[in-house]
Amino acid sequence: MAILKMAKDANILENNMVQTQASSAGTLSAIIFIIPGMLTLFASGLIVGESLIGVALAAIIVVSVSSGGSDSPLALVGSDFADTAEFLGLIVFLITLAIFGKTVLGNKNN
């Protein structure tokens, strides 16, 4: 703007153009420099959160084992449920596959 004041024939439209370009440059710099930093902080938070959950789970297992409990204190079912779990997993996978297939093929006809 100071450069425009030195020009004798500068008008308000040129001043508005300079201000608009400066505002756009500020927005662009925010996109280029601030958003990657925010994403880095978000990723760091996920890493730290996962680490804290791992430490908490290890503490629960240590307390359970040292007090005479099992080494899997958070298990919801026994070890004899493995065959049933594999069968149920296969059924859920096939149902999900059928739903996705119907959705894709249904949209193909439209």
Helices and strands as residue ranges (DSSP letters): H 2-6, H 12-29, I 30-34, H 35-66, G 79-81, H 82-108
